[in-house]
């Protein structure tokens, strides 16, 4: 019942469209109930009296009625589907908006293909259910009750005989309703797995081809596709059984009508006109009953997707604004870690008892062995993850006390793995400030040392870069990401190994861009190549044991500790290469 109420809530913004659809459908049903009575009257009274003028008047009346019905059917067919499509749009919009609120932990643990399936595939059937569901249910009930009452006016005994089969149809409907619920849920789940496999294979196509794993990926996809095929085949098998059984029961009711009606005529209990009207009404009675029974199939298809939609909507973000959260304004950039402890999914602690103070405008390099938690440490500042204990403060304010949007507006992140959106260079740079002018975009590109290479391209700033910037080199993508950050202009900057995957020439250009970007900002740099941060005024050495060392390059080398060993190891390997 809660699921139905949740579904019904999406009709509220479109209530007048819903009322129009239902009203027109009601008059269509009413016209269906009129025709058999007119036919009965013509056969029983008009034809025997040979009153042809009255026959013509009835014919004209029916023609007018069916013309009006045509208009009503257009309204139901068009506006009813507009209603369904509008509700599907609202749900998909809500799903996407909710996804924007979910924490990073959700995306870490959920495949992209699964998310895509819930937003796209799971809601495909919703439009039909939203349109036909209430309409079929309402009209079927009206027709069934109306037809039953009119049949009773023709002959009570014949009606009771014919209706003996109806309870069996409803029992059958109830049994299959439960089966369809399980079947269609399994179809949705296997479809999501297939989509996830497809998405991963396409996204990683360069890796697939470099390892010559096309056959392996084909087998993997075939396996998931086969599971979906099996689930879908099972579903259509039950649809076939359901439909054929419903049709059989419907045909049996017609047989009972003919047999019982013939007997009643032979005994003089009813006349021919009554039987003809009765047969027409039985057909009209069975039609909505069949629609009602088949609605169960459609309902379960749509609701299987809607249940998964509800599961997504009920997933609460692990990190959200607390009540009374304030805006973070006029940020200088002082950062303080006070006894911070963090673990993923409450398992082994990645960081424990971290204490660190960074003054505004200061540039701090963070180094250490792989797996020490460098990236994790800096991901805590914009609250991508929630700490287990301690606090992180910006300008003396606990980041849990400020609104997430205002916190992240004041933090810029440049990563090693640059993500660019499919589109033009201009659009990707402008992502840093959606209100930026063309002049602002060009100035940002110049500051990031990107303007020259952009102008060498055929279409300049309007060059289409492909999905994830596949048409650009690593250095070019990195410079665009830095230009994007110039437009954002945050007081706090996080550089996560921004040059580690570049060649020496590109690295040199990027280093100059980063130096420009870092001016007058609090800058935190995760450095993979220790040689790039030799001139840093402050270097933090992070290991599994926490912050083990801190100082300048010369100070840390003189200590001959962790940093000394890391630096010498890199230099030796570079020399060997």
KOLMAR-598496 format. One record per residue (C-alpha): residue number from 1; residue in one letter; x, y, z. Coordinates in steps of 0.02 Angstrom, whole numbers, plus 50000, padded with zeros to 5 digits. Layout:
% KOLMAR-598496
VOGU   num   residuo       u       v       w
VOGU   NUM         A       X       Y       Z
...
***
This chain:
% KOLMAR-598496
VOGU   num   residuo       u       v       w
VOGU     1         X   50000   50000   50000
VOGU     2         X   50144   50119   50039
VOGU     3         X   50214   50084   49866
VOGU     4         X   50047   50127   49785
VOGU     5         X   50036   50290   49884
VOGU     6         X   50212   50335   49833
VOGU     7         X   50169   50301   49652
VOGU     8         X   50005   50399   49664
VOGU     9         X   50097   50552   49730
VOGU    10         X   50171   50580   49557
VOGU    11         X   49997   50615   49488
VOGU    12         X   49975   50772   49594
VOGU    13         X   50069   50894   49478
VOGU    14         X   49965   50829   49332
VOGU    15         X   49797   50810   49420
VOGU    16         X   49695   50903   49288
VOGU    17         X   49770   50800   49148
VOGU    18         X   49728   50644   49249
VOGU    19         X   49547   50702   49275
VOGU    20         X   49527   50740   49089
VOGU    21         X   49594   50568   49043
VOGU    22         X   49481   50477   49167
VOGU    23         X   49325   50579   49122
VOGU    24         X   49345   50545   48936
VOGU    25         X   49379   50361   48968
VOGU    26         X   49222   50353   49077
VOGU    27         X   49112   50420   48936
VOGU    28         X   49190   50295   48817
VOGU    29         X   49140   50155   48935
VOGU    30         X   48966   50227   48953
VOGU    31         X   48944   50225   48763
VOGU    32         X   48990   50040   48762
VOGU    33         X   48849   50005   48885
VOGU    34         X   48721   50098   48777
VOGU    35         X   48747   50002   48615
VOGU    36         X   48684   49829   48670
VOGU    37         X   48525   49905   48744
VOGU    38         X   48491   49998   48581
VOGU    39         X   48521   49836   48484
VOGU    40         X   48403   49740   48599
VOGU    41         X   48266   49872   48576
VOGU    42         X   48286   49871   48386
VOGU    43         X   48276   49681   48374
VOGU    44         X   48134   49660   48498
VOGU    45         X   48025   49809   48453
VOGU    46         X   48077   49911   48301
VOGU    47         X   48111   49773   48173
VOGU    48         X   47952   49672   48211
VOGU    49         X   47848   49833   48190
VOGU    50         X   47942   49875   48028
VOGU    51         X   47968   50054   48086
VOGU    52         X   48111   50095   47968
VOGU    53         X   48111   50282   48007
VOGU    54         X   48149   50240   48188
VOGU    55         X   48288   50122   48132
VOGU    56         X   48367   50264   48033
VOGU    57         X   48354   50381   48183
VOGU    58         X   48439   50250   48292
VOGU    59         X   48575   50232   48159
VOGU    60         X   48605   50420   48152
VOGU    61         X   48607   50428   48342
VOGU    62         X   48737   50288   48350
VOGU    63         X   48842   50371   48214
VOGU    64         X   48845   50535   48312
VOGU    65         X   48886   50440   48471
VOGU    66         X   49031   50350   48389
VOGU    67         X   49097   50513   48314
VOGU    68         X   49100   50585   48489
VOGU    69         X   49182   50425   48548
VOGU    70         X   49318   50448   48417
VOGU    71         X   49359   50620   48488
VOGU    72         X   49362   50551   48665
VOGU    73         X   49476   50408   48612
VOGU    74         X   49597   50534   48535
VOGU    75         X   49602   50632   48698
VOGU    76         X   49631   50473   48798
VOGU    77         X   49760   50407   48674
VOGU    78         X   49859   50569   48664
VOGU    79         X   49839   50659   48830
VOGU    80         X   49837   50496   48927
VOGU    81         X   50008   50452   48859
VOGU    82         X   50068   50630   48889
VOGU    83         X   50018   50601   49071
VOGU    84         X   50118   50440   49078
VOGU    85         X   50271   50515   48993
VOGU    86         X   50264   50666   49110
VOGU    87         X   50263   50554   49263
VOGU    88         X   50408   50452   49193
VOGU    89         X   50503   50615   49165
VOGU    90         X   50469   50673   49343
VOGU    91         X   50531   50509   49416
VOGU    92         X   50688   50508   49309
VOGU    93         X   50723   50690   49356
VOGU    94         X   50701   50648   49541
VOGU    95         X   50815   50496   49524
VOGU    96         X   50954   50598   49444
VOGU    97         X   50936   50739   49571
VOGU    98         X   50947   50612   49712
VOGU    99         X   51103   50535   49636
VOGU   100         X   51187   50705   49646
VOGU   101         X   51158   50703   49835
VOGU   102         X   51228   50530   49870
VOGU   103         X   51399   50515   49951
VOGU   104         X   51557   50452   49868
VOGU   105         X   51543   50290   49965
VOGU   106         X   51386   50245   49866
VOGU   107         X   51478   50266   49701
VOGU   108         X   51628   50170   49768
VOGU   109         X   51516   50020   49802
VOGU   110         X   51392   50029   49657
VOGU   111         X   51431   49991   49475
VOGU   112         X   51392   50128   49350
VOGU   113         X   51291   50005   49245
VOGU   114         X   51177   49970   49392
VOGU   115         X   51147   50155   49418
VOGU   116         X   51113   50180   49232
VOGU   117         X   50990   50036   49233
VOGU   118         X   50892   50111   49377
VOGU   119         X   50879   50282   49299
VOGU   120         X   50844   50226   49120
VOGU   121         X   50782   50047   49100
VOGU   122         X   50687   50027   49263
VOGU   123         X   50575   50175   49221
VOGU   124         X   50539   50127   49040
VOGU   125         X   50377   50038   49086
VOGU   126         X   50320   50174   49205
VOGU   127         X   50239   50282   49071
VOGU   128         X   50124   50141   49016
VOGU   129         X   50079   50093   49194
VOGU   130         X   50050   50275   49243
VOGU   131         X   49934   50300   49095
VOGU   132         X   49845   50133   49077
VOGU   133         X   49851   50078   49260
VOGU   134         X   49720   50191   49341
VOGU   135         X   49624   50202   49178
VOGU   136         X   49612   50014   49153
VOGU   137         X   49573   49984   49336
VOGU   138         X   49438   50117   49346
VOGU   139         X   49356   50079   49179
VOGU   140         X   49361   49892   49204
VOGU   141         X   49271   49909   49370
VOGU   142         X   49142   50028   49293
VOGU   143         X   49111   49913   49145
VOGU   144         X   49103   49756   49250
VOGU   145         X   48980   49830   49376
VOGU   146         X   48878   49918   49242
VOGU   147         X   48870   49765   49131
VOGU   148         X   48825   49652   49278
VOGU   149         X   48680   49765   49328
VOGU   150         X   48614   49775   49149
VOGU   151         X   48628   49587   49129
VOGU   152         X   48525   49565   49285
VOGU   153         X   48389   49674   49207
VOGU   154         X   48384   49556   49057
VOGU   155         X   48376   49393   49156
VOGU   156         X   48436   49358   49332
VOGU   157         X   48444   49169   49312
VOGU   158         X   48550   49173   49154
VOGU   159         X   48667   49300   49235
VOGU   160         X   48696   49192   49388
VOGU   161         X   48731   49038   49279
VOGU   162         X   48856   49129   49169
VOGU   163         X   48945   49214   49314
VOGU   164         X   48991   49050   49398
VOGU   165         X   49159   49055   49305
VOGU   166         X   49206   49230   49363
VOGU   167         X   49271   49179   49537
VOGU   168         X   49393   49058   49453
VOGU   169         X   49462   49199   49347
VOGU   170         X   49494   49308   49499
VOGU   171         X   49575   49165   49594
VOGU   172         X   49688   49136   49444
VOGU   173         X   49729   49323   49440
VOGU   174         X   49779   49322   49624
VOGU   175         X   49893   49170   49604
VOGU   176         X   49984   49242   49453
VOGU   177         X   50001   49414   49531
VOGU   178         X   50123   49343   49658
VOGU   179         X   50219   49246   49525
VOGU   180         X   50238   49397   49411
VOGU   181         X   50308   49502   49554
VOGU   182         X   50455   49383   49579
VOGU   183         X   50481   49353   49393
VOGU   184         X   50491   49535   49340
VOGU   185         X   50603   49580   49486
VOGU   186         X   50726   49448   49425
VOGU   187         X   50714   49518   49247
VOGU   188         X   50762   49692   49310
VOGU   189         X   50907   49625   49413
VOGU   190         X   50982   49525   49269
VOGU   191         X   50959   49672   49151
VOGU   192         X   51055   49783   49273
VOGU   193         X   51198   49655   49279
VOGU   194         X   51205   49649   49089
VOGU   195         X   51208   49839   49078
VOGU   196         X   51348   49848   49208
VOGU   197         X   51454   49725   49109
VOGU   198         X   51423   49819   48947
VOGU   199         X   51467   49987   49026
VOGU   200         X   51629   49921   49100
VOGU   201         X   51684   49840   48938
VOGU   202         X   51652   49996   48835
VOGU   203         X   51732   50113   48962
VOGU   204         X   51886   50003   48971
VOGU   205         X   51896   49966   48784
VOGU   206         X   52077   50027   48772
VOGU   207         X   52130   49906   48909
VOGU   208         X   52029   49767   48827
VOGU   209         X   52116   49793   48660
VOGU   210         X   52289   49815   48734
VOGU   211         X   52275   49647   48824
VOGU   212         X   52186   49567   48674
VOGU   213         X   52042   49516   48786
VOGU   214         X   51900   49539   48661
VOGU   215         X   51852   49354   48671
VOGU   216         X   51854   49358   48861
VOGU   217         X   51742   49513   48864
VOGU   218         X   51627   49432   48736
VOGU   219         X   51609   49277   48845
VOGU   220         X   51580   49384   49000
VOGU   221         X   51445   49485   48913
VOGU   222         X   51368   49329   48837
VOGU   223         X   51354   49255   49011
VOGU   224         X   51259   49406   49079
VOGU   225         X   51157   49421   48921
VOGU   226         X   51112   49237   48934
VOGU   227         X   51053   49263   49113
VOGU   228         X   50942   49405   49054
VOGU   229         X   50878   49300   48910
VOGU   230         X   50836   49158   49029
VOGU   231         X   50745   49274   49150
VOGU   232         X   50651   49358   49008
VOGU   233         X   50607   49190   48931
VOGU   234         X   50536   49131   49096
VOGU   235         X   50434   49290   49105
VOGU   236         X   50360   49273   48931
VOGU   237         X   50325   49088   48965
VOGU   238         X   50216   49138   49111
VOGU   239         X   50137   49276   49006
VOGU   240         X   50093   49144   48876
VOGU   241         X   50017   49029   49008
VOGU   242         X   49924   49174   49087
VOGU   243         X   49854   49244   48923
VOGU   244         X   49802   49076   48853
VOGU   245         X   49718   49025   49015
VOGU   246         X   49624   49190   49028
VOGU   247         X   49566   49173   48847
VOGU   248         X   49510   48994   48881
VOGU   249         X   49406   49047   49032
VOGU   250         X   49333   49190   48930
VOGU   251         X   49285   49073   48788
VOGU   252         X   49207   48950   48911
VOGU   253         X   49097   49089   48977
VOGU   254         X   49036   49123   48798
VOGU   255         X   49000   48937   48777
VOGU   256         X   48901   48938   48940
VOGU   257         X   48805   49092   48879
VOGU   258         X   48758   49010   48714
VOGU   259         X   48710   48846   48794
VOGU   260         X   48610   48922   48937
VOGU   261         X   48536   49058   48824
VOGU   262         X   48479   48929   48696
VOGU   263         X   48397   48830   48833
VOGU   264         X   48309   48984   48903
VOGU   265         X   48244   49031   48728
VOGU   266         X   48178   48854   48700
VOGU   267         X   48083   48867   48863
VOGU   268         X   48016   49040   48818
VOGU   269         X   48102   49124   48963
VOGU   270         X   48191   49254   48854
VOGU   271         X   48176   49309   48672
VOGU   272         X   48305   49324   48532
VOGU   273         X   48337   49510   48559
VOGU   274         X   48376   49476   48742
VOGU   275         X   48501   49340   48696
VOGU   276         X   48587   49450   48565
VOGU   277         X   48602   49593   48692
VOGU   278         X   48661   49469   48821
VOGU   279         X   48798   49401   48707
VOGU   280         X   48857   49578   48667
VOGU   281         X   48859   49622   48851
VOGU   282         X   48954   49464   48893
VOGU   283         X   49086   49512   48765
VOGU   284         X   49094   49685   48841
VOGU   285         X   49102   49611   49014
VOGU   286         X   49244   49493   48968
VOGU   287         X   49344   49629   48881
VOGU   288         X   49371   49736   49037
VOGU   289         X   49390   49579   49141
VOGU   290         X   49528   49520   49024
VOGU   291         X   49605   49694   49027
VOGU   292         X   49599   49691   49216
VOGU   293         X   49682   49521   49222
VOGU   294         X   49817   49571   49097
VOGU   295         X   49843   49732   49191
VOGU   296         X   49921   49624   49327
VOGU   297         X   50059   49578   49205
VOGU   298         X   50089   49759   49152
VOGU   299         X   50077   49819   49331
VOGU   300         X   50210   49697   49391
VOGU   301         X   50326   49746   49249
VOGU   302         X   50310   49930   49292
VOGU   303         X   50313   49904   49480
VOGU   304         X   50469   49796   49470
VOGU   305         X   50558   49948   49401
VOGU   306         X   50469   50066   49521
VOGU   307         X   50524   49962   49671
VOGU   308         X   50705   49978   49617
VOGU   309         X   50674   50165   49590
VOGU   310         X   50607   50178   49768
VOGU   311         X   50759   50082   49834
VOGU   312         X   50870   50213   49752
VOGU   313         X   50766   50358   49817
VOGU   314         X   50768   50284   49993
VOGU   315         X   50958   50271   49993
VOGU   316         X   51010   50407   50112
VOGU   317         X   51171   50504   50080
VOGU   318         X   51297   50462   50215
VOGU   319         X   51356   50642   50214
VOGU   320         X   51228   50782   50217
VOGU   321         X   51205   50956   50288
VOGU   322         X   51165   50955   50473
VOGU   323         X   51020   51057   50537
VOGU   324         X   51073   51237   50553
VOGU   325         X   51226   51218   50441
VOGU   326         X   51303   51386   50396
VOGU   327         X   51377   51458   50236
VOGU   328         X   51566   51460   50228
VOGU   329         X   51608   51637   50175
VOGU   330         X   51764   51745   50152
VOGU   331         X   51878   51595   50168
VOGU   332         X   52061   51630   50204
VOGU   333         X   52117   51449   50196
VOGU   334         X   52180   51398   50367
VOGU   335         X   52160   51208   50385
VOGU   336         X   52175   51104   50543
VOGU   337         X   52166   50915   50568
VOGU   338         X   52133   50880   50752
VOGU   339         X   52162   50698   50802
VOGU   340         X   52075   50635   50644
VOGU   341         X   52037   50449   50625
VOGU   342         X   51959   50372   50470
VOGU   343         X   51916   50199   50402
VOGU   344         X   51820   50139   50250
VOGU   345         X   51656   50052   50297
VOGU   346         X   51710   50046   50480
VOGU   347         X   51845   49918   50443
VOGU   348         X   52033   49936   50464
VOGU   349         X   52085   50115   50503
VOGU   350         X   52169   50202   50357
VOGU   351         X   52213   50358   50459
VOGU   352         X   52231   50369   50647
VOGU   353         X   52264   50516   50761
VOGU   354         X   52313   50639   50623
VOGU   355         X   52359   50812   50686
VOGU   356         X   52407   50943   50557
VOGU   357         X   52395   51132   50541
VOGU   358         X   52412   51225   50377
VOGU   359         X   52414   51415   50368
VOGU   360         X   52320   51511   50234
VOGU   361         X   52423   51541   50077
VOGU   362         X   52544   51402   50125
VOGU   363         X   52597   51267   50002
VOGU   364         X   52619   51096   50082
VOGU   365         X   52679   50938   49994
VOGU   366         X   52620   50769   50059
VOGU   367         X   52726   50618   50017
VOGU   368         X   52738   50438   50072
VOGU   369         X   52731   50258   50014
VOGU   370         X   52583   50192   49915
VOGU   371         X   52434   50148   50023
VOGU   372         X   52483   50266   50163
VOGU   373         X   52320   50365   50141
VOGU   374         X   52381   50524   50056
VOGU   375         X   52233   50540   49937
VOGU   376         X   52114   50486   50075
VOGU   377         X   52181   50621   50191
VOGU   378         X   52146   50760   50066
VOGU   379         X   51977   50685   50015
VOGU   380         X   51919   50717   50193
VOGU   381         X   51935   50906   50174
VOGU   382         X   51790   50925   50050
VOGU   383         X   51696   50790   50150
VOGU   384         X   51694   50660   50013
VOGU   385         X   51702   50542   50161
VOGU   386         X   51654   50565   50343
VOGU   387         X   51787   50548   50477
VOGU   388         X   51764   50424   50619
VOGU   389         X   51837   50534   50754
VOGU   390         X   51918   50704   50779
VOGU   391         X   51882   50858   50676
VOGU   392         X   51938   50954   50523
VOGU   393         X   51924   51143   50528
VOGU   394         X   51937   51279   50398
VOGU   395         X   51969   51452   50470
VOGU   396         X   51927   51379   50640
VOGU   397         X   51755   51314   50585
VOGU   398         X   51719   51127   50590
VOGU   399         X   51679   51073   50411
VOGU   400         X   51531   50972   50479
VOGU   401         X   51450   51134   50533
VOGU   402         X   51447   51213   50360
VOGU   403         X   51344   51176   50205
VOGU   404         X   51425   51053   50087
VOGU   405         X   51396   51163   49936
VOGU   406         X   51484   51313   50014
VOGU   407         X   51626   51202   50077
VOGU   408         X   51660   51127   49906
VOGU   409         X   51640   51294   49817
VOGU   410         X   51795   51350   49912
VOGU   411         X   51900   51197   49869
VOGU   412         X   51977   51156   49700
VOGU   413         X   52042   50983   49656
VOGU   414         X   52159   50939   49512
VOGU   415         X   52185   50753   49496
VOGU   416         X   52307   50641   49405
VOGU   417         X   52164   50555   49311
VOGU   418         X   52082   50706   49231
VOGU   419         X   51898   50690   49190
VOGU   420         X   51835   50796   49046
VOGU   421         X   51657   50793   48982
VOGU   422         X   51615   50755   48801
VOGU   423         X   51594   50922   48716
VOGU   424         X   51708   51065   48667
VOGU   425         X   51863   51136   48751
VOGU   426         X   51768   51296   48789
VOGU   427         X   51628   51201   48876
VOGU   428         X   51751   51103   48983
VOGU   429         X   51847   51257   49040
VOGU   430         X   51683   51350   49073
VOGU   431         X   51633   51209   49192
VOGU   432         X   51737   51301   49323
VOGU   433         X   51620   51451   49311
VOGU   434         X   51461   51431   49210
VOGU   435         X   51441   51620   49199
VOGU   436         X   51615   51650   49128
VOGU   437         X   51632   51755   48971
VOGU   438         X   51736   51704   48820
VOGU   439         X   51869   51826   48878
VOGU   440         X   51873   51745   49051
VOGU   441         X   51892   51573   48971
VOGU   442         X   52037   51630   48861
VOGU   443         X   52125   51715   49008
VOGU   444         X   52107   51555   49111
VOGU   445         X   52179   51452   48968
VOGU   446         X   52326   51572   48952
VOGU   447         X   52360   51561   49139
VOGU   448         X   52361   51371   49123
VOGU   449         X   52479   51377   48972
VOGU   450         X   52342   51299   48866
VOGU   451         X   52298   51441   48748
VOGU   452         X   52436   51409   48622
VOGU   453         X   52398   51225   48591
VOGU   454         X   52211   51262   48586
VOGU   455         X   52235   51391   48448
VOGU   456         X   52336   51265   48347
VOGU   457         X   52183   51152   48338
VOGU   458         X   52071   51166   48185
VOGU   459         X   51919   51230   48282
VOGU   460         X   52012   51313   48424
VOGU   461         X   51907   51328   48581
VOGU   462         X   51760   51247   48489
VOGU   463         X   51858   51087   48459
VOGU   464         X   51759   50931   48507
VOGU   465         X   51870   50827   48622
VOGU   466         X   51775   50660   48623
VOGU   467         X   51716   50561   48771
VOGU   468         X   51824   50598   48924
VOGU   469         X   51938   50702   48813
VOGU   470         X   52002   50551   48718
VOGU   471         X   52062   50660   48571
VOGU   472         X   52185   50755   48682
VOGU   473         X   52351   50705   48757
VOGU   474         X   52374   50685   48944
VOGU   475         X   52464   50851   48959
VOGU   476         X   52332   50943   48859
VOGU   477         X   52193   50872   48965
VOGU   478         X   52285   50920   49123
VOGU   479         X   52307   51100   49064
VOGU   480         X   52121   51113   49025
VOGU   481         X   52081   51049   49199
VOGU   482         X   52196   51181   49272
VOGU   483         X   52115   51316   49164
VOGU   484         X   51949   51257   49232
VOGU   485         X   52016   51280   49408
VOGU   486         X   52076   51457   49369
VOGU   487         X   51895   51500   49327
VOGU   488         X   51832   51424   49489
VOGU   489         X   51963   51523   49584
VOGU   490         X   51952   51432   49752
VOGU   491         X   52051   51488   49906
VOGU   492         X   52101   51307   49942
VOGU   493         X   52184   51199   49810
VOGU   494         X   52216   51011   49813
VOGU   495         X   52335   50937   49683
VOGU   496         X   52329   50747   49683
VOGU   497         X   52485   50686   49590
VOGU   498         X   52437   50803   49448
VOGU   499         X   52599   50775   49349
VOGU   500         X   52649   50596   49392
VOGU   501         X   52590   50518   49227
VOGU   502         X   52665   50650   49111
VOGU   503         X   52826   50656   49012
VOGU   504         X   52963   50778   49065
VOGU   505         X   52915   50913   48939
VOGU   506         X   52730   50908   48985
VOGU   507         X   52774   50900   49169
VOGU   508         X   52878   51057   49154
VOGU   509         X   52735   51152   49071
VOGU   510         X   52609   51088   49199
VOGU   511         X   52726   51135   49342
VOGU   512         X   52728   51316   49281
VOGU   513         X   52538   51313   49267
VOGU   514         X   52523   51243   49443
VOGU   515         X   52641   51376   49512
VOGU   516         X   52529   51510   49434
VOGU   517         X   52374   51426   49504
VOGU   518         X   52448   51405   49679
VOGU   519         X   52487   51589   49706
VOGU   520         X   52395   51665   49853
VOGU   521         X   52304   51502   49890
VOGU   522         X   52320   51368   50022
VOGU   523         X   52390   51226   49917
VOGU   524         X   52407   51043   49962
VOGU   525         X   52509   50937   49842
VOGU   526         X   52517   50748   49838
VOGU   527         X   52683   50713   49754
VOGU   528         X   52732   50549   49675
VOGU   529         X   52895   50611   49601
VOGU   530         X   52988   50681   49750
VOGU   531         X   53105   50780   49638
VOGU   532         X   52960   50896   49592
VOGU   533         X   52938   50958   49771
VOGU   534         X   53120   50983   49820
VOGU   535         X   53091   51170   49835
VOGU   536         X   52934   51154   49942
VOGU   537         X   52947   51251   50104
VOGU   538         X   52854   51114   50197
VOGU   539         X   52845   50927   50163
VOGU   540         X   52735   50807   50262
VOGU   541         X   52785   50622   50261
VOGU   542         X   52634   50510   50286
VOGU   543         X   52650   50323   50319
VOGU   544         X   52538   50187   50390
VOGU   545         X   52591   50250   50562
VOGU   546         X   52527   50426   50526
VOGU   547         X   52632   50584   50502
VOGU   548         X   52809   50525   50534
VOGU   549         X   52912   50672   50471
VOGU   550         X   52893   50855   50427
VOGU   551         X   53012   50987   50361
VOGU   552         X   53100   51052   50205
VOGU   553         X   53188   50937   50082
VOGU   554         X   53359   50974   50159
VOGU   555         X   53297   50948   50337
VOGU   556         X   53216   50781   50295
VOGU   557         X   53368   50720   50199
VOGU   558         X   53479   50761   50348
VOGU   559         X   53369   50656   50462
VOGU   560         X   53399   50504   50351
VOGU   561         X   53226   50435   50391
VOGU   562         X   53077   50383   50285
VOGU   563         X   53090   50529   50164
VOGU   564         X   53277   50501   50141
VOGU   565         X   53248   50319   50095
VOGU   566         X   53103   50359   49977
VOGU   567         X   53201   50495   49888
VOGU   568         X   53358   50392   49866
VOGU   569         X   53258   50242   49805
VOGU   570         X   53176   50349   49670
VOGU   571         X   53341   50427   49618
VOGU   572         X   53425   50257   49604
VOGU   573         X   53286   50189   49497
VOGU   574         X   53286   50343   49387
VOGU   575         X   53474   50322   49365
VOGU   576         X   53454   50139   49317
VOGU   577         X   53321   50187   49189
***
